[in-house]
Structures are given as structure tokens and as C-alpha cells.
Amino acid sequence: VRAAIGIDVGGTKLLACAVDERGRVLSEAYEASPQHRDGLIDALETVTIAVLADLSDAVELIGVGLGLPGLVDRDGVLHETANLHAIDETTIAAELEPRVLAACESTLRVEGRPSIIAENDATCAAAGELAFGEASGIPDAAVITLGTGIGGGLIADGRIVFGGQGFAGEVGHMVVVADGEPCGCGGRGCWEQYASGSAIARFAREAIAAGGLAGVVGEDGTVRAEHVVAAARAGDREAVALLDTASRYLAIGLSNLAEILDPTVFVISGGLSDAEDVFLTPAIAHFGAQRRGAGPRAVEVRRASLGSRAGAIGAGALAFGLLR
Amino acid sequence: VRAAIGIDVGGTKLLACAVDERGRVLSEAYEASPQHRDGLIDALETVTIAVLADLSDAVELIGVGLGLPGLVDRDGVLHETANLHAIDETTIAAELEPRVLAACESTLRVEGRPSIIAENDATCAAAGELAFGEASGIPDAAVITLGTGIGGGLIADGRIVFGGQGFAGEVGHMVVVADGEPCGCGGRGCWEQYASGSAIARFAREAIAAGGLAGVVGEDGTVRAEHVVAAARAGDREAVALLDTASRYLAIGLSNLAEILDPTVFVISGGLSDAEDVFLTPAIAHFGAQRRGAGPRAVEVRRASLGSRAGAIGAGALAFGLLR
């Protein structure tokens, strides 16, 4: 069996999966994410050894893919890490390479030299869905990850769109409200300020400050999107209306991407994709209504199917050289 | 010499160019655009014969490309023609094929069977710049055509982005002002309502109605973008401010495309690209200011170089099978 290892490098944990060419997970392992650079390189080696240990000797390792939380340029240098400043501006794949290769060679049969590649984590999660999940076999598709922010992975004619510098797919920073809400990127009116989990939480805090949304608050006193989703499911009309507003902005961004890229399928992943009933379904209705005048275009919206392993599986898919 | 014929099918005229594989124009011919279907097919045959007549016998014809004013799906069916309803919903390339082949065979040496393809005219104009103009040799680029509306052609990793149904690049209908100005597409707040020639004319009419922009009007009593550009060049401060507003919206849309696609170069074409001093240069300044927080990304903005022949030359490039 030919296999690749994909490692999703998150701010709090590392998840490594060994996958075959059809995306089946052969083994997996976790490590906590150390917050300093040398510790992180050690942990990446440890998790690689752990995932290799569970593989049979008959496995031929093709490569290792890293999904990193930041912009990864075409030379593999990591920029703008949001949650893992320990590895900012490093060529982590190159630094890790000799140690991973040594780990592989001491553990199982390696034919040739397994390649080590690094890509943005949202791109990897998208690659997982594109290669093996809900967008598998769809030549023109987009994976939109709805979490604290909004990330994206785009595929055109069967290949991932990386962009000139490797930074394509930053769809959350598409402006949909000129001169709108300030964004952490320095711009104003970005999509992720209106249709992400943090946007829903902000809308809720604004409503609470204005005397509404009574009872929409977590046990620890914070207000998060999940509390709004729970309230909407319990029948709170204000929460339903608030999610409807956010879902309309979600639909505007999807419509923009449809005009620009004409995908056949949108796959929605990330924590908010679980809120299908009170958020995704209204968004799909708004999307259809907005696009009524758009003639022959047709786009399907689907929920992601790989869950929290999408990033690791997708990093493995890219290590196989798929979607390029 | 291997050659292809590209025909730019406009609402008022047909322009045919025979080009070689380096984009050099070997011959060209014009015809008026008849407003009925059979007349149009006749005129396309006539202009093809005319452009073939000026070629030497040594030319080997590879194919014919048509740039059509509407959405062309992947089966070559034309939808939503804005200015040439005579050919709406027809597979014009297929219908034209036997007559063009007969014209070619009676005129010059044809080896094999020249292919006939049809694409959206904005895609063809972009293909011209991408294959032989200002974006030539740039693997990740976008051509933005600023005229009455805003059209686009996108290239990712050296290939045109067509989209699942062939409708990609409709960048003018990206929403940049949620709930903004109504657009002919049925949506609201589309980019082309804020940064196109017709948007500038609308801003000017609004300013005139409010008692401003004295003297910004054409000899026939109409107000068009060119009048605002002329007034700004003559030092009219209101006209300068109005174009600055439109240029800021132009920059917002360019920034959105940069986040989504990460092109290395934007090429600006169309009538408004001539207004470099009072429109493009301010837009480039706004674009840079908006993207200051965007870290390592860098995009260059260039003016198109092929002018009014871009569509015909690009249709020829696509007929050669370039950029696919």
C-alpha cells in the first residue's frame, strides 16, 4: 500500500493521519502543540513516529504534508500565523525534513525519498474534501470553512488554485460591505465580519447591549455563536432572526464566489456547518433568491463530510501530489 | 505559418483577425453586425472569407475562435446576450462550422479539420492579454475590463479559469456594497454599479441633480464617464473627487480578487483604462493603502496593451488551444 502522512498543525494540538491514495485513514496520532519553536519541531517528529508505528511494514511512504496555520508561500515559508507565532517566518517543512526522513527510515520501508510539503491549513482542509470528501470528482468546486473566521480552498478544472504567491483562497477577507465593520486584517467590511462564528457572536453581543436576546449567554458569561444556535433551535425568535441576517451575508459571499469562479459545488465545513437547520438552510434559500436573475447558473451547496480530520487527510492528499 | 482566426462578435460590428502563434496579426477584416440570426451567420462567413483572402497560401489554419457577447456554456450554447438577442440560445459555433470550413477549404490549404470554438467576449479579450499582451508569461493573472460594465478573465497556474459551466469571470457582479444600488442582473450592490463607466455617469448625474458638477455634460445633453474624465483633466475638483470615489470602489474589487485568487498581475482594459491619470492611478493608490495590512502579498496593476483588437486576438489564442 502506498501511503502519505498528513499533519494538521493547530494552535492547541497536532493531528497526524496516515492515508492511502483513496483517503482511507490507516493510522492516526495526536500531540499537544508546544508554544516554542524547538518544542514544536520535536512534537512534529514524535507524532510522525507515532503514526508510522501503527502502519504495517508493507506500506510505502510517498510523502508528508503539513497543514500550517498561516500563509505559506510557494517557497514553503510561513507568514502571518494567527495562533502559532513560534513558527512564524520559518521554512518548517525544510527544517523538519531530515528528522522526519530519519524517523521514517528507522520505522518502515521507504522507497525513494518521501517529499515534505507545507500548505495553509484551510487549503489542506479544502483539499481533503476536494480529494476524498463531498467535492471529490467535482472539477470546479470551493470549500468554505466557517469558524472563528472564514477560510477557503478553491479548485478549478481539477486543480487547487494556489495563486501567484500561494495565498489564494483568503475568501474571508473579501469586502462585502464597503466601509463596514473593521477587520483584524486592517480592512473594513470583510465577509468574515458578517458571516463567521465571531460575527454571529458580535451581532449577539450588540443585541444584548440593546436589551435583546435575553438568556443567550454561556455558563462562563461569554456569548458565542453556539449559544445563538442553541437559542434559535429552542425557538428564540430574536436568535432565529439574527442567524437569518448572518446567513444572508453568507449567501452574498457565496454568490460573489459563484460569479467569479462558477463552481458546480460549494462544500461548507467548519464548526458552523453543524448549524445546518438554523444557519445553512436559510443561507441556501437566500443564495437561491439572490441568484434568481443569474440565468443558467446552478450551484449546489453541501455540508463537508470529513469533519475534524479534513485538514490532516487533505495534507496527505497534497503530499500524494493530488489536485495539482 | 500556423494561424488561427479570431472573431470578436460585438453588438455593432464584427472584427476578425488572423493571428499566428505569437499573437501577430496577419490580416484583419470588419463587417457590420446584422441584428437577425441568419444575417449574422452570413456576415460571420463573409468576414471569415475576407480575412482568409489576405493570407498567403502558405498559412495552415488551425482553428476559428468566436468571442460572443453573453454567457457561453461548456457545450457552446450562448445565453443572456446583452446586445445581440438574434443569437441567444444558439450553438453558433456548431451552426457556423460547415460554412466556415467550406470558406476555408475554398480559400487556402487546410490540413486536418480546423476546430471552431466559442467563448464569452470578455474571456476572449482577457485571453488576448494573457497570451500575448501585458499578462503574457504570468501564470496567475486577472484581466479586468472597465467599460459600461465590468468584465473579467482569470488565469490560474497558466490556464484560463472557465468554471463548471463556463461562466467564470463575471467579476462585475461581485457584491461590494450589501443592499446597495440595484443592478441589471437582479442583484444589489454589484461592483459594476460603483466602478464602471456607467457607475461614474450615474454618480455624475446624481451630483448634477444636487446642483453640482456644472458644465459636465456632452454636446448632445447626455452625461457619460468620458465627460467626467475630461472635466477632471481640466481641473474640475468635483469631477476629480467623483472619480476618486469610483476609484476607491475599483480598488475594493481588485483587493477582493487578490484575496480570492492571489494573482501576480492585474491587467486593466476597456474604455476606462485610458483614464490612467485621473482614475487608474488613484485606484492603484487606494489598492495599496487597503492592502497595507495584507503582509507579504504583492500585486502589480498594468494597463492592457492590445487595445480594441484584444477580443479577436484572444479568440484566436483560444482557437490555438493556448491557456487551456
Chai-1 contact restraints between the chains, C-beta under 6 A:
chainA,res_idxA,chainB,res_idxB,connection_type,confidence,min_distance_angstrom,max_distance_angstrom,comment,restraint_id
A,H79,B,G295,contact,1.0,0.0,6.0,A-B,restraint_1
A,H79,B,P296,contact,1.0,0.0,6.0,A-B,restraint_2
A,E80,B,G295,contact,1.0,0.0,6.0,A-B,restraint_3
A,D140,B,G163,contact,1.0,0.0,6.0,A-B,restraint_4
A,D140,B,G164,contact,1.0,0.0,6.0,A-B,restraint_5
A,A156,B,A156,contact,1.0,0.0,6.0,A-B,restraint_6
A,A156,B,V161,contact,1.0,0.0,6.0,A-B,restraint_7
A,V161,B,A156,contact,1.0,0.0,6.0,A-B,restraint_8
A,G163,B,D140,contact,1.0,0.0,6.0,A-B,restraint_9
A,G163,B,L261,contact,1.0,0.0,6.0,A-B,restraint_10
A,G163,B,D262,contact,1.0,0.0,6.0,A-B,restraint_11
A,G164,B,D140,contact,1.0,0.0,6.0,A-B,restraint_12
A,G164,B,D262,contact,1.0,0.0,6.0,A-B,restraint_13
A,G164,B,P263,contact,1.0,0.0,6.0,A-B,restraint_14
A,G164,B,T264,contact,1.0,0.0,6.0,A-B,restraint_15
A,Q165,B,D262,contact,1.0,0.0,6.0,A-B,restraint_16
A,F167,B,D262,contact,1.0,0.0,6.0,A-B,restraint_17
A,F167,B,R297,contact,1.0,0.0,6.0,A-B,restraint_18
A,A168,B,L261,contact,1.0,0.0,6.0,A-B,restraint_19
A,A168,B,D262,contact,1.0,0.0,6.0,A-B,restraint_20
A,E170,B,E259,contact,1.0,0.0,6.0,A-B,restraint_21
A,V171,B,I260,contact,1.0,0.0,6.0,A-B,restraint_22
A,H173,B,E259,contact,1.0,0.0,6.0,A-B,restraint_23
A,M174,B,N256,contact,1.0,0.0,6.0,A-B,restraint_24
A,M174,B,E259,contact,1.0,0.0,6.0,A-B,restraint_25
A,V175,B,V176,contact,1.0,0.0,6.0,A-B,restraint_26
A,V175,B,I252,contact,1.0,0.0,6.0,A-B,restraint_27
A,V175,B,N256,contact,1.0,0.0,6.0,A-B,restraint_28
A,V176,B,V175,contact,1.0,0.0,6.0,A-B,restraint_29
A,V176,B,A178,contact,1.0,0.0,6.0,A-B,restraint_30
A,V177,B,A178,contact,1.0,0.0,6.0,A-B,restraint_31
A,A178,B,V176,contact,1.0,0.0,6.0,A-B,restraint_32
A,A178,B,V177,contact,1.0,0.0,6.0,A-B,restraint_33
A,A178,B,I252,contact,1.0,0.0,6.0,A-B,restraint_34
A,C185,B,G293,contact,1.0,0.0,6.0,A-B,restraint_35
A,G186,B,G293,contact,1.0,0.0,6.0,A-B,restraint_36
A,G187,B,Q290,contact,1.0,0.0,6.0,A-B,restraint_37
A,I252,B,V175,contact,1.0,0.0,6.0,A-B,restraint_38
A,I252,B,A178,contact,1.0,0.0,6.0,A-B,restraint_39
A,N256,B,M174,contact,1.0,0.0,6.0,A-B,restraint_40
A,N256,B,V175,contact,1.0,0.0,6.0,A-B,restraint_41
A,E259,B,E170,contact,1.0,0.0,6.0,A-B,restraint_42
A,E259,B,H173,contact,1.0,0.0,6.0,A-B,restraint_43
A,E259,B,M174,contact,1.0,0.0,6.0,A-B,restraint_44
A,I260,B,V171,contact,1.0,0.0,6.0,A-B,restraint_45
A,L261,B,G163,contact,1.0,0.0,6.0,A-B,restraint_46
A,L261,B,A168,contact,1.0,0.0,6.0,A-B,restraint_47
A,D262,B,G163,contact,1.0,0.0,6.0,A-B,restraint_48
A,D262,B,G164,contact,1.0,0.0,6.0,A-B,restraint_49
A,D262,B,Q165,contact,1.0,0.0,6.0,A-B,restraint_50
A,D262,B,F167,contact,1.0,0.0,6.0,A-B,restraint_51
A,D262,B,A168,contact,1.0,0.0,6.0,A-B,restraint_52
A,P263,B,G164,contact,1.0,0.0,6.0,A-B,restraint_53
A,T264,B,G164,contact,1.0,0.0,6.0,A-B,restraint_54
A,Q290,B,G187,contact,1.0,0.0,6.0,A-B,restraint_55
A,G293,B,C185,contact,1.0,0.0,6.0,A-B,restraint_56
A,G293,B,G186,contact,1.0,0.0,6.0,A-B,restraint_57
A,G295,B,H79,contact,1.0,0.0,6.0,A-B,restraint_58
A,G295,B,E80,contact,1.0,0.0,6.0,A-B,restraint_59
A,P296,B,H79,contact,1.0,0.0,6.0,A-B,restraint_60
A,R297,B,F167,contact,1.0,0.0,6.0,A-B,restraint_61
